[in-house]
Amino acid sequence: MRITRRVLLQAAAALVAGPAFAAGEPVPDPRETIFLGDYEPGTIVVMTGARQLFLVTAPETALRYEIAVGKPSEQWFGKSWVSKKRVDPTWVPTPSMRKANPRLPASVGPGPSNPLGVRAINLGWGTYRIHGTNSPNSIGSAASAGCFRMRNADVMDLFERVHVGAQVVVLR
């Protein structure tokens, strides 16, 4: 059997393209990843240092999302839960934000200038949340006041998958 340059190029292209899927066969979610940890499906695990959020979907499997985390002075770690989900939320600066910057507006309604983006998932009884952003370039950084920012498309996906009462674990 003679291996020609054309055959080698076709084989290389097939490897780069990845596996082919038969018609009707489900295509895996590109965010799906192996995840080791003793968490129930539906649990959100935030790995602050990696700037990633995981939604556990099955034993050893999770969906991975890139996020922005709190500035080092604003970070927190521990357990919480999803206490509320809001579509097109209104952003209201906290008293400490207003003290640090008195020029902040009293609130910002839905729209492109809203720092919460298109969805907000409130955590516990406090002011922390997982939310979209009007600053997608901040994803991957430590930029927030303690919340977890996601790209709007990602937070919309997570919003549909997570339920009120879900456990949230925030790790270093």
N, C-alpha and C positions, 0 to 999 in steps of 0.2 A: 504494500500500500504506500502510495506516494503522498506525502503531506505537502501541499502547496502553500504558498504565502496567503492565497485567498482563503483556504480552509482555516488557517491559523487566525486570520483576521475575523472570520465569522465566529470562531470559537471564543475569541477575546470579547467580541461584541456581545455575545450571549451571556458571558460571565458578568460583564459590566451592567447589562440590562437587568440582571436578576432573574428569579424564577418566573416562568410563564404560568399563568393560571387559566384553567379551562373555563369556558363560558359557564356562567352561573355559579362558579366556585367563589366563595368570599375572599376578597383581597384583604390581607392583614392590615390593621391600622399602623401607619408608620411610627406612631408614638409608642406602640406596644414594646415592652422590654422585659427582660428577666429582672425580677425584684426579689431579693432575699430578705425576709423579715417575718416576724410572727404577727401579722396584722390581718384582720378580717377584711374580706372584700367590701368595698365602699369606704374604707379608711383613706384619708388624705394624709400623706407623709411629706413634710417639707424638709428638704436638706439645704439648710441655709448656706453652708459653705460651698456647695455645688451649684447654688442658685437654680435648684430644680424642685418641682413639685410632682409627686407621684400619686395617682389614684389607683389603689390596689383593686384589681379586677378578679383575681383568682389566686390560689396558692402559687407563689413564685412568679406572678405576672402582674404588671402594672402598666398604666399609661403614664408617659413622662412628658412634662411640660417645662419649658424654660420660664423663669420668673425673675423679677427684681425683688430684692429683700430690703429690710430696713437698714438705714445707716448703722454703723457699728454701735453708736450710742443709743439707738432706738430698737435694737434687736431683742427678741424674747424667745424663750425656749420652753417647751413643756407640752401639756395637753390641753385641748379645747374641744369644741364641737361646733357644727354648723347650726347656728341659732335662727337664721333668717336668710332668704334669698330674694334679691330685688332686681327687677328688670328696669333698665334706664333709670338708675338711682340718682337722687339729688345729693350732691356733696355739700356737707356742712363742716367747715373747719372746726377742729377741737379747740377748747379754750387755750391750751398750750400753744397751738399753732397761731392763734390770733394774737397771743401775747408776744410770740417771737416775730410776727409780721402783722401789725395792726392794719395794714392796707389790704389784707385779704377780704374778699367779699363775704357777706353773711352766708351766702350759699350759691351754688352753681347748679342749675337744672340740667336735664338731659341735653346732650348735644356734643359737638366736637371739642368744646373747651372744658368739658367735665373731666376732672382728674380720675374719676372712678370708671370711666369708659362706659360700656354698655350693660355690664352686669356687676352686681356686688353680692358676695357671699359673706354674711356677717358671722363672726366667730364669738361664741360665748356671750357674755353680757356686756363686754367692753366695746371699745371703738375700733378694734382690729378687724380686718376683713381681707378676703381674697377678692381682687377686683380687676377689671380691665384697666386701660390707661389711655390717655391722650398723648402719651410720650413713649411710643413703642421702642425708641432708641435706648430707653433706660433698662430694657430687659437684659438680664445678665449682670446687672450692677447692684450695689448697695446704695439705694437712692431714696427710699421711702421713709415715712415716719413710723415704721413698724408693720405696715401692711405688706401683703404679697401681691405684686402687680403681675398681670399676665397680658399677652397680646389679646385684643378683643375677640378674635376668632377662637383662641384657646379658652378664654373664660366662658364664652358662649357654649363651647363643647362641654367643659367641666360642669357648668351650671345645669345642663340637661342630664348629666350622669349622676350627680351627687344629690343626696336627700337631706332635708332638715333633720338634725339629730346625729348625722355622721360624725365619727370621731376624727379629730385633727391632731396630728403629732408633729411638733416642730423640733427638729434636731439641729445640732451644730453642723 
